[in-house]
Amino acid sequence: MTSIPQHNYWGYTTPPGTPTVYSLTNSGSIRVLWALEELVEGSMLESYNLKSFERSKTTHAAPDAMKEGFRLGKSPILTVSPANAPDQPPTSFVEGRLVLQFIADHYSKGVWDPQTPQDRARDIFFQEFAGTTVSTLTSLTLTMDVIPEAAPWLLKPLLNLIFVPLKSVFKGKLVEPFEFLEDALSDEKPWFGGSKLGLADFCMIFPLDTCVARKYFDPAKYPKLGRWHRTVHELPAYQRAAKKMGEYNNIKA
């Protein structure tokens, strides 16, 4: 069996240097780009390097060039070498939630740390809820949506007969999670991280952006959740992140 290098482990006593993000258009790397832009804006991080990649126009897959950062080539990927040894082979960090945790641990200076033990438990819960319940149902609904779209025109009518009802089923399963997220927000806790922006909010934005763009989510039915989404989109750091991605939710920068 071929051995592979250790990933997602910072094995140095010295701090990490300038990170590099491998970002794919229309992907979950929006979470990492937004987080890094927040740190740059707050002067906690001087800069970061960005390697942008476009999806295939036919298969929507990532190019093989992304495997330079990590062998599976799935976005987002973050690579970093020690600050005192920038020529050292970089360590790769993958899986969005884990990348965000590494960024928080090594660059954020505690700015996203929850203010109370209750908020800490809330933040961890909604990180997981975003990455499992919401993302899974969103991905299943999206799959039912895009298969007919990508099919040759002669097959579209048949595939629509099969997949449109399935899309409706999975879209309906998003209602309860949306209601749950709506009830979790309040004037006292307007963020999924609690009283202030936290890692859970970075985790939540990608599936919610997808649901809004695909009209799986109606902000009028969930005013607090809709307000959270609008607030994020009004943040300069988020806007810069979306622009740097190049194309996001079929909107080109």
For each residue, the residues with C-beta under 8 A, 3 or more apart:
1:
2:
3:
4: 7 71
5: 92
6: 9 11 91
7: 4 70 91 92 93 94
8: 92 93 94 95 98 102
9: 6 91
10: 16 91 102 106
11: 6 91
12: 15 16 82
13:
14: 82 83 84 85
15: 12 82 83 106
16: 10 12 19 80 81 82 83 91 106 107
17: 80 81 82 83 84 86
18: 46 47 48 49 80 83 86
19: 16 36 48 49 78 79 80 103 107
20: 48 49 50 51 69 78 79 80 90
21: 29 32 33 36 48 49 50 51 76 77 78
22: 29 51 53 66 68 69 70 75 76 77 78 79
23: 27 29 32 33 50 51 52 53 75 76 244 245
24: 27 29 52 53 54 55 62 66 75 76
25: 52 53 54 55 245 246 247 248
26: 55 60 245 247 248 249 250
27: 23 24 30 55 62 75 76 206 245
28: 31 75 76 96 206
29: 21 22 23 24 32 33 75 76 96 245
30: 27 33 34 205 206 209 241 242 245 248
31: 28 34 35 76 96 99 100 202 203 205 206
32: 21 23 29 35 36 76 78 96 99 100 103 202
33: 21 23 29 30 36 37 50 76 241 242 244 245
34: 30 31 37 38 202 205 232 235 237 238 241
35: 31 32 38 39 100 103 104 202
36: 19 21 32 33 39 40 45 48 103 241
37: 33 34 40 41 237 238 240 241 244
38: 34 35 41 42 111 197 235 237
39: 35 36 42 44 45 103 107 108 111
40: 36 37 43 44 45 46 47 48 237
41: 37 38 236 237
42: 38 39 111
43: 40
44: 39 40 107 108 109 111
45: 36 39 40 48 107
46: 18 40
47: 18 40
48: 18 19 20 21 36 40 45
49: 18 19 20 21
50: 20 21 23 33 244
51: 20 21 22 23 69
52: 23 24 25 244 245 246
53: 22 23 24 25 62 63 65 66 75
54: 24 25 63 246 247
55: 24 25 26 27 59 60 61 62
56: 59 60 61 62 63
57:
58:
59: 55 56
60: 26 55 56 146 150
61: 55 56
62: 24 27 53 55 56 66 73 74 75
63: 53 54 56 66 73
64: 67 73
65: 53 68 73
66: 22 24 53 62 63 69 70 73 74 75 77
67: 64 70 71 72 73
68: 22 65
69: 20 22 51 66 73 77 78 79 92
70: 7 22 66 67 73 74 77 79 92 94
71: 4 67
72: 67 94
73: 62 63 64 65 66 67 69 70 77
74: 62 66 70 77 94
75: 22 23 24 27 28 29 53 62 66
76: 21 22 23 24 27 28 29 31 32 33 94 96 99
77: 21 22 66 69 70 73 74 92 93 94 99
78: 19 20 21 22 32 69 92 93 94 99 102 103
79: 19 20 22 69 70 90 91 92 93
80: 16 17 18 19 20 90 91 93
81: 16 17 85 86 87 88 89 90 91
82: 12 14 15 16 17 85 86 88
83: 14 15 16 17 18 86
84: 14 17
85: 14 81 82 88
86: 17 18 81 82 83
87: 81
88: 81 82 85
89: 81
90: 20 79 80 81
91: 6 7 9 10 11 16 79 80 81
92: 5 7 8 69 70 77 78 79
93: 7 8 77 78 79 80 98 99 102
94: 7 8 70 72 74 76 77 78 98 99
95: 8 98 99
96: 28 29 31 32 76 99 100 131 203 206
97: 100 101 127 128 131 199 203
98: 8 93 94 95 101 102
99: 31 32 76 77 78 93 94 95 96 102 103
100: 31 32 35 96 97 103 104 199 202 203
101: 97 98 104 105 199
102: 8 10 78 93 98 99 105 106
103: 19 32 35 36 39 78 99 100 106 107 108
104: 35 100 101 107 108 112 113 199
105: 101 102 108
106: 10 15 16 102 103
107: 16 19 39 44 45 103 104
108: 39 44 103 104 105 111 112 113
109: 44
110: 113
111: 38 39 42 44 108
112: 104 108 193 196 197 198 199
113: 104 108 110 120
114: 117 119 120 122 123 193 194 198
115: 119 194 195 196
116: 119 120 194
117: 114 120 121
118: 121 122 194
119: 114 115 116 122 123 189 193 194 195 198
120: 113 114 116 117 123 124
121: 117 118 124 125
122: 114 118 119 125 126 184 189 192 193 194 200
123: 114 119 120 126 127 192 193 194 198 199 200
124: 120 121 127 128 200
125: 121 122 128 129 200
126: 122 123 129 130 184 192 193 200 203 204
127: 97 123 124 130 131 199 200 203
128: 97 124 125 131 132
129: 125 126 132 133 134 177 200
130: 126 127 133 134 135 192 200 203 204 207
131: 96 97 127 128 134 135 203
132: 128 129 135 136
133: 129 130 136 137 177
134: 129 130 131 137 138 174 177 181 204 207 208
135: 130 131 132 138 139 206 207
136: 132 133 139 140
137: 133 134 140 141 170 173 174 177
138: 134 135 141 142 174 207 210 211 216
139: 135 136 142 143
140: 136 137 143 144 170
141: 137 138 144 145 167 170 171 174 214 216
142: 138 139 145 146 210 214
143: 139 140 146 147
144: 140 141 147 163 164 166 167 170
145: 141 142 148 149 163 167 214
146: 60 142 143 149 150
147: 143 144 150 151 159 163
148: 145 151 156 159 160 163 164
149: 145 146
150: 60 146 147
151: 147 148 155 156 159
152: 155 156
153: 156
154:
155: 151 152 158 159
156: 148 151 152 153 159 160
157: 160 161
158: 155 161 162
159: 147 148 151 155 156 162 163
160: 148 156 157 163 164
161: 157 158 164 165
162: 158 159 165 166
163: 144 145 147 148 159 160 166 167
164: 144 148 160 161 167 168
165: 161 162 168 169
166: 144 162 163 169 170
167: 141 144 145 163 164 170 171
168: 164 165 171 172
169: 165 166 172 173
170: 137 140 141 144 166 167 173 174
171: 141 167 168 174 216
172: 168 169 175
173: 137 169 170 176 177
174: 134 137 138 141 170 171 177 178 211 216 217
175: 172 178 179
176: 173 179 180
177: 129 133 134 137 173 174 180 181
178: 174 175 181 182 217 221 222 225
179: 175 176 182 183 222
180: 176 177 183 184
181: 134 177 178 184 185 192 204 222 225
182: 178 179 185 222 223 224 225
183: 179 180
184: 122 126 180 181 189 192
185: 181 182 189 190 191 192 224 225 227 228
186: 189 190 224
187: 190
188: 195
189: 119 122 184 185 186 194 195
190: 185 186 187 195 224 227 228 231
191: 185 194 195 196 197 198 200 201 228
192: 122 123 126 130 181 184 185 198 200 201 203 204 228
193: 112 114 119 122 123 126 196 197 198 199 200 201
194: 114 115 116 118 119 122 123 189 191 198
195: 115 119 188 189 190 191
196: 112 115 191 193
197: 38 112 191 193 201
198: 112 114 119 123 191 192 193 194 201 202
199: 97 100 101 104 112 123 127 193 202 203
200: 122 123 124 125 126 127 129 130 191 192 193 203 204
201: 191 192 193 197 198 204 205 228 232
202: 31 32 34 35 100 198 199 205
203: 31 96 97 100 126 127 130 131 192 199 200 206
204: 126 130 134 181 192 200 201 207 208
205: 30 31 34 201 202 208 209 232 238
206: 27 28 30 31 96 135 203 209 210
207: 130 134 135 138 204 210 211
208: 134 204 205 211 212 217 225 229
209: 30 205 206 212 213 229 248 249
210: 138 142 206 207 213 214 216 249
211: 138 174 207 208 214 216 217
212: 208 209 215 216 217 219 229
213: 209 210 249 250
214: 141 142 145 210 211
215: 212 218
216: 138 141 171 174 210 211 212
217: 174 178 208 211 212 222 225
218: 215 221 222
219: 212 222 223 225 226 229 230
220: 223 226
221: 178 218
222: 178 179 181 182 217 218 219 225 226
223: 182 219 220 226 227
224: 182 185 186 190 227 228
225: 178 181 182 185 208 217 219 222 228 229
226: 219 220 222 223 229 230
227: 185 190 223 224 230 231
228: 185 190 191 192 201 224 225 231 232
229: 208 209 212 219 225 226 232 233
230: 219 226 227 233 234
231: 190 227 228 234 235
232: 34 201 205 228 229 235 238
233: 229 230 238 239
234: 230 231 238 239
235: 34 38 231 232 238 239
236: 41 239 240
237: 34 37 38 40 41 240 241
238: 34 37 205 232 233 234 235 241 242
239: 233 234 235 236 242 243
240: 37 236 237 243 244
241: 30 33 34 36 37 237 238 244 245
242: 30 33 238 239 245 248 251 253
243: 239 240 253
244: 23 33 37 50 52 240 241 253
245: 23 25 26 27 29 30 33 52 241 242 248 253
246: 25 52 54 252 253
247: 25 26 54 250 251 252 253
248: 25 26 30 209 242 245 251 253
249: 26 209 210 213
250: 26 213 247
251: 242 247 248
252: 246 247
253: 242 243 244 245 246 247 248
